[in-house]
Amino acid sequence: MTSFIGDYICKVDEKGRLLFPSSLKKQNKSASADRYVAKKDIFENCLVLYTMEEWERQNDLIRRNTNPYNREHSKFLREFYRGTAELTLDSNGRLLIPKRLLDSIQVNKEIALSGQDSRIEIWAKEIYEAHETNEDAFAELAEKILGSTPLSNE
């Protein structure tokens, strides 16, 4: 399974292309290392970039937990898949992100790619930089989420 780490600032050209960082390419262990799926994030004003394998894992999770004949589930499925795009690295290592997706997160000239374990978040650079949580608030959040979780000694 692929695990992405690191933050990268990239320029986006007028067509929506960016040079995909070589370190992220090296981190991608999937069989389809040049193919991705991008979609708008559910909670934040960013895009989420999945490897094809992670996208299939997400689809399996959704299939196990939804029934398309349930009205609420159907609405969720429609919104979850809305605007989704398959992206492929070109021969120059560039990724073309559809303009409608870049516009949806207010990208101007630069984006921030942020490795988030099995996925990469794509942010407008200005929004990403303004979104940083202060150290004390992050420490409190870490304690709340992980403080009561027993650590395994593997």
N, C-alpha and C positions, 0 to 999 in steps of 0.2 A: 504494500500500500504506500502511496506517495504521501509525503509530509513536506509541505512548503513552509519555509521560514524566511524572514527578512522583509525589509521595506525598500522599495525601489521607486524613485521618481523618474518618469518617462515623459518625453515630449510626444504629442499626438499631432500628426499632420492634418491638413485640411480634409483629407479623405477618411480620417478616423483610424489611420494606421499608426502603430507604435512598434518600435524595435523591442521585442520580447527579451528581457534580461537573460543572458546566457546562464547565470547561476540558477535561475528558476527552471530553465530547460534541463539542466543537469540534475535537478532535484526530482524531476518527473520520472518516476519508475514505471509508468504504465506502458502497456503494449502499444497504445495509440498516442504516443508522446507529442504528436503535432496537432491533435484534435481536442477541442474543448467545447463546453457549453457555457454560455453566459446568460444570466438573467438578473433582473432587479432583485435586490435583497428584500426580505419580508419586513425587517425591523429598521434598517438604516437606509440613508440616502446614498447607497453605493450599489455596485454590481457585484455579483458573485461569479467567479470563473471556476468551473469544475473540470477535472479530467473526465474523459468518457467513462472510465471505470467508476469514478465517484458519482457521476451522474446516474449511472445504472443502479448503483447502491441506493441513492436517494429515491429513485423511481421504485425500487423494490420496497423500501420503507413506506412510501406513499401508497403503493398498491395493497400492502398488508393492512393499512390503517384507514382505507377509504372504500366507500361503496358508491360507484357512479350513479346508482339509482336512488341515493339519498340526496335530497335537495341541497342541504348544507354542504355535504361532501362535494357535490357537483359544482357548487359555487366556489369552494376552496380550490378544486382542481383547475377550474377555468382561470382563476386569478393567479395561481401558482405558475401555470405554464404560459401566461400572457407575456408576450414580448421575448420569449426565449429564443436564442439564436445559437446555431452551431458555428464555431469558428475554427479555422485551420491556419497554422503557421505557414506562410509562403516560403519560397526557396531562399529568400533573404532573411528569414527569421523574424518577419513582421506579422503582427496580428491585426486584422482589420475588424474593428468593432463598429457595428451599425450606428449610424448617426443618431437614430431614434433612442438608442440605449445611452449614448454619451450625453445627449440632450436631457434625458430623464434624470441624470445625476449632476447636471450643470457643469460639464467639463468645458474649459476654455482651451488652453494650450498644453497643460501638463496634468498628468494623473499620478496617483500614488498606487502602486501595487503592494499589497500587504499579505504575506503568507500567513494563512490561518489553518495550519495543520493540513487537512485534506482538500482545502480550497484556497483560492486567492481572492481577496477583496480588491475591487477597483474603485477608487475614489477620485473625485476632483481634488487636485492637490491642496487647494485652499481650504476645502471643507475637512479633509483628512487632518491637516495640521491644526485646525481650530477645534477638532473633536477630541483632543488628548485629555485624558482624565488626570487630575493631579495625583501626586504620589500617595497622599493620605487616603483619599477616596478609593484609590485602587487597592491599597493595603486592606482597607475595611471590606471591600468587595471580595478580595481573595480570602480573607478570614471567614466571611459569611458563607462563601461557596465551598471552600476547601478545609476550613478550620475544624469542622466536626467529622470530616471524612477520615476513616482510619487509613494510614499509609501501609501499603503492602511492602514486604521485605523480599522482593523477588531477586 
